C-alpha cells in the first residue's frame, strides 16, 4: 500500500494554499539578472570546514544516505598515492544488475543485485585513457585517448601496437571478456555516445569525440586520412566528430562511416564555423582560460533518439543536433556563454523541453568552488528549448564554499525521475553529490547533498565524484580516488517519501548517461501522491479540497474491491477543478483506469 504521508512537512498546520505560486509560473521566464547569478558560495553551509581523510573524512549530508562503499580493487590503485592520475576511476554505465566502472587503468564490474552489498565480478587492466564506458547487450564500449596498446598491454606502445579510439569488448561471458574491436581514430576518444536508430535494430552508432592532438604519423593503425605527406590533415582531425557504425551481430566490423561537419558555418561553408577565439583575454575570474573554449571538437554529446535530438557540449559552445538520421547528424542551433570555460556535458529533461549544460572550468583537476569563485563560473547553465532553439534561463552551482585542497566543478549526472518535476543528480568532484531541482528553469534549487571533507588537508589530492547516476531507485557513484559508492534518498521538505517511491517505480534495463530515453510512470498511488505533495508544497491546494481528495484516496487504498477503488479515485478527481490540478487529476484517472 502506498504511503499516506504528506511528506516531511505533513505535521505542520496547513496554511494559505492559493494559486499565487502557480500564477507566477505562467510569467514569461527571463535570464537571471547579473546580481543574482554572480553571487559567491555560502561560507556558512554545513559542508564548510569538514575534516579531511581518504576513507575517514568528515561527512555532511541532507536527504542522502550512503548505503555502501567499495574501495578500488587490487590493480586499480597505487599504494600510497590515491590521487595518481593513471589509476583514477572515471565514468559509469549500468546494465541489469551489473555496474561497469571505467578508469585510467582499465575497467571493473560490480554485481549490484543487492545494492547495499556490491560484489566485484571482474577487473580488466587496460590502461590508456579515462576509459568512459557504455554498455549495450553483450557489448561494452570504452574510450581511449592517451598512449595505449591495441592489446591492452602495460608495456610502452610501439608504432605497430599504438591505439587511440573506441574499444569494444564482448561481455557475454563477463568473467572472461574479450576485446572484439578497436576502432582507431585520429584524435583518440575522450568520450563517446551510443545512439540508437528507431528504424534499425541491427546496428548501433557511436558518436566519438576526440579532444587530444592528432596522433603520431608513425602509428601504422591510425586512419589513413589523418595525415598527408607526414602532416596532420585538419579537415580529418578537427571540427568534426566520428560516427562509428557497429553491426550488433558482427561488432568486429565496426567502422567510421561519417565525420560530419557539425561546427560548419552554413553560409560560408567554413568548417570552423563556431567559437575560434577566447571570449575575452582572461576568464571573468581574472585568470587564464582553462581549459580553452575553442570549438574544434565536442567533449560530451547526449543523445535522446525518441525526440530526434542530441545536445553537444563542445568546448566553446553548446549545440543542438538533429539525429533523426543517426549516421548523418546535423547541427540545428548553437549557443555560447562568456562565463563558460569549457562546455563539458549535457542532460535533457524527460520531455526534451530543457537542457542543462555543465562548465568544467579548470578541467576537473583544480579547485573552482572557493569563496572567491562566483556561482556562475564552473556551473550549470539551464536552457529551455523553444521552437528548436535554446533560450538561456539561469545558472546553478553547488552553493557551499570548498577549500583549495578540493578539486571541484560541475560534472556528470542524470535525472531522478520524480513525476511532475525536473531533478538532476550530479557529481561535483570533491564538492560532493548535489541534487538540483530545475522544474522552474529560471529558479533552480539544490534540494539534497552529500559531501566529504578533502582527501588531504594540506595539499590537493585528486578525488571526489566523477559521476552520480540514479538507476532503478538507487544512486551509484564513481569516486576518483576512494572507489564506488551507493546512495539512497530520504524524505525532506523538498523531496517527499512519495516522490522518492514514485521515482523508484520505473525500471529500466540499462543506463548509459549519454543515451537518454523517455521515462514513463505506470499509474500508482505513489505517483498520485507525488503530484498531491507538490501542490501542498507550493501552497496551491485549498484545505477543503485537500481534505476531500485525501479522504477518497485513503478509501481507495483500503478498498478490497477494484470497483470501489475506481469509484473513490474518480470521486477524488471530480473534486479538482482548474488547470493547476491537471497533473493530479490525470494521475487519479490513470490509476482509476487500471481497476
C-alpha positions in Angstrom: 0.0 0.0 0.0 1.3 3.5 -0.9 2.5 5.7 1.9 -0.2 8.2 3.0 2.2 10.7 4.5 2.1 14.2 3.0 5.9 14.4 3.2 8.2 15.8 5.8 6.0 18.9 6.1 2.9 16.9 6.9 2.8 17.7 10.6 2.8 21.4 10.1 -0.5 23.3 10.1 -1.7 23.8 6.5 -1.7 27.5 5.7 -2.6 29.5 2.6 -2.8 27.4 -0.5 -3.9 29.9 -3.1 -2.9 29.9 -6.7 -0.4 32.8 -6.5 2.6 30.4 -6.7 1.2 28.7 -9.8 0.2 32.0 -11.4 3.8 33.1 -11.0 4.9 30.1 -13.1 2.9 31.4 -16.0 5.0 34.5 -16.3 7.5 34.8 -19.1 10.8 33.4 -17.9 13.9 35.6 -18.4 17.6 35.3 -17.7 18.6 35.9 -14.1 19.9 39.4 -13.6 23.7 39.7 -13.2 23.5 40.4 -9.5 21.6 37.2 -8.8 23.9 35.0 -10.9 27.2 36.4 -9.7 26.7 35.5 -6.0 29.6 33.9 -4.1 29.2 30.5 -2.5 27.8 30.2 1.1 30.5 30.2 3.8 28.0 29.1 6.5 26.9 25.9 4.8 27.3 22.6 6.9 29.7 21.4 4.3 32.2 24.1 5.0 35.2 23.0 7.1 34.8 19.3 7.1 37.7 17.3 8.4 39.9 15.6 5.7 40.8 12.0 5.2 40.9 9.4 2.5 38.4 6.9 3.9 37.5 8.6 7.1 36.8 12.2 6.1 34.0 14.0 7.9 30.6 14.0 6.2 27.8 16.5 5.8 24.6 15.3 4.2 21.0 16.4 3.7 18.4 13.9 2.3 21.1 11.5 1.1 22.4 8.3 2.9 25.5 6.4 2.0 24.4 2.7 2.0 27.5 1.0 0.6 31.1 1.8 -0.3 33.7 -0.3 -2.1 37.4 0.5 -2.5 39.0 0.3 -5.9 40.0 -3.3 -6.5 43.6 -4.6 -6.5 45.5 -3.5 -9.6 43.4 -0.3 -9.9 45.1 1.9 -7.3 48.7 2.9 -6.5 49.6 2.2 -2.9 50.5 5.4 -1.0 49.3 7.7 -3.9 45.5 7.7 -4.0 45.3 10.6 -6.5 47.7 9.1 -9.1 46.1 10.1 -12.3 46.9 6.9 -14.1 44.8 4.9 -11.6 41.7 7.1 -11.1 38.2 5.9 -11.6 36.1 7.7 -14.3 32.6 7.2 -15.6 29.9 4.6 -15.0 27.5 2.5 -17.1 24.9 0.0 -15.8 23.0 -2.9 -17.3 20.7 -5.2 -15.5 22.5 -6.0 -12.2 26.0 -5.0 -13.3 27.7 -1.6 -12.9 30.7 -1.0 -15.1 33.3 1.4 -13.7 35.7 2.9 -16.2 39.1 4.3 -15.3 42.5 5.3 -16.4 43.9 1.8 -15.5 41.2 -0.2 -17.1 37.6 -1.2 -16.1 35.9 -3.3 -13.5 32.4 -4.5 -12.9 30.3 -4.8 -9.8 27.2 -7.0 -9.1 24.6 -4.7 -7.7 21.7 -7.2 -7.5 21.8 -6.2 -3.8 22.7 -2.5 -4.0 23.6 -2.4 -0.3 26.3 -5.1 -0.9 28.1 -4.7 -4.2 30.4 -7.6 -5.1 33.3 -7.5 -7.6 32.7 -9.5 -10.7 35.7 -8.8 -12.9 38.6 -6.4 -13.3 40.3 -5.8 -16.7 43.6 -3.9 -16.7 43.7 -2.0 -19.9 45.5 1.4 -19.4 45.5 4.3 -21.8 42.8 6.9 -21.1 39.9 7.8 -19.0 38.0 4.7 -20.2 34.5 6.1 -20.2 32.2 3.1 -20.6 28.9 2.4 -22.3 27.1 -0.9 -22.5 24.6 -2.5 -24.9 23.6 -6.1 -24.7 26.8 -8.2 -24.9 29.0 -5.3 -25.9 30.9 -2.9 -23.7 32.4 0.3 -25.3 35.3 2.3 -23.8 37.0 5.5 -24.8 40.8 5.6 -25.1 42.7 8.8 -25.9 46.1 8.5 -24.1 49.1 6.3 -25.2 47.8 2.7 -25.2 48.2 -0.5 -27.0 45.7 -2.4 -29.1 46.3 -5.5 -26.9 45.7 -3.6 -23.6 49.3 -4.3 -22.6 51.0 -2.3 -19.9 54.3 -2.0 -21.8 55.1 1.1 -23.9 53.3 1.3 -27.2 55.1 0.9 -30.4 54.3 2.2 -33.9 52.6 -1.1 -34.7 50.7 -1.5 -31.4 49.6 2.1 -30.7 45.9 2.6 -30.1 43.7 5.7 -29.8 40.0 5.3 -30.2 37.0 3.2 -29.1 37.4 -0.4 -27.8 34.6 -2.9 -27.9 34.5 -5.9 -25.6 32.2 -8.9 -25.8 30.9 -9.4 -22.2 28.6 -12.3 -22.9 30.9 -14.2 -20.5 31.6 -11.4 -18.0 34.2 -13.5 -16.2 36.1 -13.7 -19.4 35.6 -10.6 -21.5 37.1 -10.5 -25.0 38.1 -7.4 -27.0 36.4 -7.9 -30.4 37.1 -4.5 -32.0 39.4 -1.5 -31.6 38.3 1.4 -33.8 41.2 3.7 -34.4 40.6 7.4 -34.7 42.8 10.5 -35.5 42.5 12.2 -32.1 41.6 9.2 -30.0 38.4 9.0 -27.9 37.9 11.2 -24.9 34.2 10.4 -24.6 31.7 8.6 -26.8 27.9 8.3 -27.1 25.8 5.4 -28.1 23.0 6.3 -30.5 20.1 4.0 -31.5 18.1 4.2 -34.6 14.4 3.5 -34.1 14.2 2.2 -37.6 17.3 -0.1 -37.4 17.6 -2.7 -34.7 20.6 -4.4 -36.4 23.1 -1.6 -35.8 24.1 0.9 -33.2 26.0 4.1 -33.7 28.8 5.6 -31.7 29.4 9.3 -31.8 33.1 9.7 -30.9 34.7 12.8 -29.5 38.5 13.1 -29.6 40.0 16.2 -27.9 43.7 15.5 -27.9 46.3 16.5 -30.5 46.3 14.4 -33.7 48.3 11.2 -33.1 51.7 10.4 -34.5 52.1 9.8 -38.2 54.2 6.7 -37.4 51.2 4.8 -36.0 50.5 2.2 -38.5 47.0 1.6 -37.3 45.8 5.1 -37.5 43.1 6.1 -40.0 44.7 6.9 -43.4 43.1 10.3 -43.7 44.7 11.7 -40.5 47.9 12.7 -42.3 49.1 13.8 -45.7 52.8 13.8 -46.5 53.5 13.4 -42.8 51.4 16.4 -41.7 48.1 16.4 -39.9 45.1 17.0 -42.1 42.9 19.5 -40.2 39.8 18.5 -42.2 40.1 14.9 -40.9 41.2 15.5 -37.3 39.4 18.6 -36.2 36.0 20.4 -36.4 34.0 17.1 -36.6 33.0 14.1 -34.7 33.4 10.4 -35.8 30.3 8.4 -36.5 31.1 4.7 -35.9 28.6 2.1 -37.2 28.5 -1.1 -35.1 26.7 -4.2 -36.6 25.4 -5.8 -33.4 25.7 -9.3 -34.9 29.3 -8.6 -36.1 30.9 -5.9 -33.9 34.3 -6.8 -35.2 33.2 -4.9 -38.4 32.6 -1.6 -36.5 34.0 1.3 -38.6 33.8 5.0 -39.0 31.1 5.8 -41.6 31.0 9.6 -41.3 32.8 12.6 -40.0 30.0 15.2 -40.1 30.9 18.9 -40.0 28.7 19.9 -37.1 30.6 23.1 -36.5 30.5 24.5 -40.0 29.2 27.9 -40.9 26.1 27.2 -43.1 26.6 30.5 -45.0 30.2 30.3 -45.8 30.8 26.6 -45.5 33.8 27.2 -43.3 34.3 24.0 -41.2 35.5 26.1 -38.2 32.2 28.0 -38.0 31.8 28.4 -34.2 34.0 29.8 -31.5 37.6 30.1 -32.6 39.0 32.6 -30.1 38.6 33.4 -26.4 35.6 35.5 -25.5 37.9 37.8 -23.6 41.7 37.8 -23.0 41.2 36.3 -19.5 38.4 34.3 -17.9 36.0 36.6 -16.0 37.7 35.5 -12.8 40.9 37.3 -14.0 42.9 34.1 -14.6 43.8 32.4 -17.9 41.1 30.3 -19.6 41.3 26.7 -18.5 40.5 24.6 -20.5 40.3 26.6 -23.7 36.8 27.3 -25.0 37.8 26.9 -28.7 35.3 24.8 -30.6 37.1 22.2 -32.7 35.6 19.1 -31.0 32.8 18.1 -28.6 33.5 16.9 -25.1 30.3 15.1 -24.4 27.2 14.5 -26.6 24.0 13.4 -25.1 21.5 11.7 -27.5 17.8 11.4 -27.0 16.6 9.4 -30.0 12.9 9.4 -29.1 12.8 13.2 -29.7 15.3 13.1 -32.6 17.8 15.4 -30.8 21.2 15.4 -29.2 22.9 18.1 -27.1 26.6 18.6 -27.6 28.8 20.2 -25.0 31.5 21.2 -27.4 34.3 23.1 -25.7 33.3 26.7 -26.6 29.6 26.1 -27.5 26.5 24.2 -26.6 24.9 22.8 -29.7 21.6 21.1 -30.5 21.8 18.3 -33.1 19.2 16.7 -35.3 19.8 12.9 -35.0 16.7 11.7 -36.8 19.2 10.1 -39.3 21.8 8.8 -36.8 24.5 8.3 -39.4 24.2 11.9 -40.6 23.7 14.3 -37.6 23.1 17.9 -38.4 23.5 21.0 -36.1 20.3 23.0 -35.7 21.3 25.5 -33.0 24.4 26.7 -31.1 24.8 29.0 -28.1 27.9 30.4 -26.3 28.5 32.0 -22.9 31.2 34.4 -21.8 31.3 32.7 -18.4 31.9 29.2 -19.7 35.5 28.0 -19.8 34.6 24.6 -21.2 31.3 23.2 -22.3 31.6 19.7 -20.8 28.3 17.7 -20.7 24.6 17.9 -21.2 21.4 16.5 -19.9 17.8 16.9 -21.3 14.8 16.9 -19.0 12.4 14.0 -19.6 10.1 15.7 -22.1 13.0 17.2 -24.1 12.0 20.8 -23.5 15.1 21.8 -21.5 18.8 21.0 -21.5 21.3 21.5 -18.7 24.9 22.1 -19.8 27.9 21.9 -17.4 31.1 24.1 -17.4 34.2 22.1 -16.4 36.2 25.3 -15.6 39.7 24.2 -14.5 39.4 20.8 -16.2 38.2 18.9 -13.1 41.7 18.9 -11.5 41.6 22.3 -9.8 39.6 24.0 -7.0 36.9 26.0 -8.5 34.4 26.2 -5.6 36.4 28.5 -3.4 35.0 31.5 -1.6 36.1 33.8 -4.5 34.7 31.6 -7.3 31.3 33.0 -8.2 28.3 30.8 -8.7 28.1 31.4 -12.5 31.6 30.1 -13.0 32.1 26.3 -13.3 28.4 25.9 -13.0 25.3 24.5 -14.8 23.6 26.6 -17.4 19.9 25.8 -18.0 18.2 26.4 -21.3 14.6 26.0 -22.5 14.2 24.5 -26.0 11.7 26.7 -27.8 10.8 26.1 -31.4 14.0 24.2 -31.9 16.2 26.9 -30.3 17.9 27.1 -26.9 17.0 30.0 -24.7 19.1 30.7 -21.6 17.2 30.8 -18.3 19.7 30.5 -15.4 22.9 29.2 -13.8 23.1 26.9 -10.9 26.2 25.8 -8.9 26.7 23.7 -5.8 26.4 26.5 -3.3 28.8 25.7 -0.5 32.4 27.0 -0.1 35.0 24.4 -0.7 38.7 24.5 0.0 41.8 25.0 -2.1 42.6 21.3 -1.4 39.4 20.1 -3.2 39.1 19.8 -7.0 35.5 21.0 -7.5 33.5 22.0 -10.6 30.2 20.9 -12.3 30.4 17.3 -13.6 28.3 14.3 -14.6 24.8 13.4 -13.5 21.4 12.2 -14.7 17.7 12.6 -14.0 16.0 11.4 -10.8 12.5 10.6 -12.3 10.1 12.3 -10.0 6.8 12.7 -11.8 5.9 16.4 -12.3 9.4 17.7 -11.6 12.8 18.0 -13.3 15.5 16.9 -10.9 19.2 16.2 -11.6 21.5 14.0 -9.6 25.0 15.5 -10.1 28.7 15.0 -9.2 30.9 17.9 -8.3 34.2 16.0 -7.7 35.3 16.9 -4.1 32.3 19.3 -4.0 30.3 16.1 -3.4 27.0 14.8 -4.7 24.3 17.5 -5.2 20.7 17.2 -6.3 19.2 20.1 -8.3 15.6 20.8 -9.0 15.2 22.8 -12.2 11.5 22.4 -12.7 11.4 26.2 -12.8 14.2 26.8 -15.3 14.8 30.3 -14.1 14.9 29.4 -10.4 16.8 26.1 -9.9 17.4 25.0 -6.4 19.6 22.5 -4.5 17.3 20.0 -2.6 19.8 17.4 -1.3 23.5 16.8 -0.9 26.3 14.5 0.4 29.8 15.8 0.9 33.0 14.6 2.4 36.0 16.6 3.6 39.0 16.8 1.3 41.2 13.8 0.7 44.1 15.8 2.2 44.0 18.8 4.5 47.4 20.1 3.3 47.6 19.6 -0.4 45.2 19.0 -3.4 45.0 15.2 -3.9 42.6 14.4 -6.8 39.4 12.8 -5.6 35.7 13.2 -5.4 32.7 12.1 -7.5 33.1 11.8 -11.3 29.5 10.6 -11.7 26.4 10.1 -9.6 23.7 8.3 -11.5 20.2 7.3 -10.4 19.2 3.8 -11.6 16.1 1.9 -10.6 15.7 3.5 -7.2 19.3 3.8 -6.2 22.1 6.3 -6.9 25.5 4.8 -7.9 28.6 6.9 -7.8 32.2 6.6 -9.1 34.7 8.3 -6.9 38.1 9.1 -8.4 40.4 8.0 -5.5 38.1 6.3 -3.0 36.1 3.8 -5.1 32.5 3.0 -5.7 29.6 4.4 -3.6 25.9 3.6 -3.3 23.3 6.1 -2.1 19.6 6.2 -1.1 17.5 9.3 -0.7 15.4 10.2 2.4 12.4 12.5 2.7 12.9 16.2 3.4 10.7 19.3 2.9 11.9 19.4 -0.7 11.5 15.7 -1.6 8.8 13.6 -0.1 8.7 9.9 0.6 6.0 9.5 -2.1 8.2 11.3 -4.7 11.1 9.0 -3.8 8.9 6.0 -4.2 7.5 7.2 -7.5 11.0 7.8 -8.8 11.9 4.2 -8.0 9.0 2.6 -9.8 10.1 3.0 -13.4 12.5 0.1 -14.0 15.0 0.2 -16.9 17.3 -2.4 -18.4 20.4 -0.2 -18.6 21.8 3.2 -18.0 24.2 5.0 -20.4 24.1 8.6 -19.2 24.8 10.0 -22.7 21.9 8.0 -24.2 18.6 9.2 -22.7 15.3 7.6 -23.2 11.8 8.8 -22.1 10.8 7.7 -18.6 7.2 6.6 -18.3 5.5 6.0 -15.0 2.9 3.3 -14.6 -0.2 4.6 -12.7 0.3 4.1 -8.9 -0.7 5.7 -5.6 2.9 6.9 -5.2 2.6 8.9 -8.5 -0.8 10.3 -7.4 0.5 11.3 -4.0 3.7 12.8 -5.6 1.5 15.3 -7.5 -0.5 15.9 -4.4 2.6 16.6 -2.3 3.8 19.1 -4.9 0.6 21.0 -4.7 0.8 21.0 -0.9 4.5 22.2 -1.0 3.6 25.0 -3.4 0.6 26.1 -1.3 -1.6 25.6 -4.3 -4.5 23.4 -3.0 -7.1 24.7 -0.5 -7.8 22.9 2.8 -11.3 21.8 1.9 -10.2 20.4 -1.4 -7.2 18.7 0.1 -9.3 17.0 2.8 -11.8 15.7 0.2 -9.0 14.3 -2.1 -7.2 12.7 0.8 -10.4 11.1 2.1 -11.2 9.5 -1.2 -7.5 8.4 -1.7 -7.5 6.7 1.7 -10.7 4.9 0.9 -9.3 3.8 -2.5 -6.2 2.4 -0.9 -8.2 0.5 1.7 -10.7 -0.9 -0.8 -10.7 -4.6 -1.3 -12.7 -4.4 -4.5 -11.5 -2.8 -7.7 -14.8 -1.3 -8.5 -14.9 0.5 -5.2 -11.3 1.8 -5.5 -12.0 3.0 -9.0 -15.1 4.9 -7.8 -13.1 6.6 -5.0 -10.3 7.6 -7.3 -12.8 9.1 -9.8 -14.6 10.9 -7.0 -11.2 12.4 -5.9 -10.6 13.6 -9.5 -14.1 15.2 -9.6 -13.2 17.4 -6.7 -10.4 19.1 -8.7 -11.4 22.0 -10.9 -8.9 24.2 -12.6 -5.7 24.0 -14.7 -3.4 23.8 -11.7 -4.8 20.4 -10.8 -4.3 18.9 -14.3 -1.4 16.6 -13.3 -3.1 15.3 -10.2 -6.4 14.8 -11.9 -4.7 12.9 -14.7 -2.8 10.7 -12.3 -6.0 9.9 -10.4 -7.9 9.0 -13.6 -5.0 7.0 -15.0 -4.9 4.9 -11.8 -8.7 4.5 -11.8 -8.5 3.1 -15.3 -6.3 0.2 -14.1 -9.2 -1.2 -12.0 
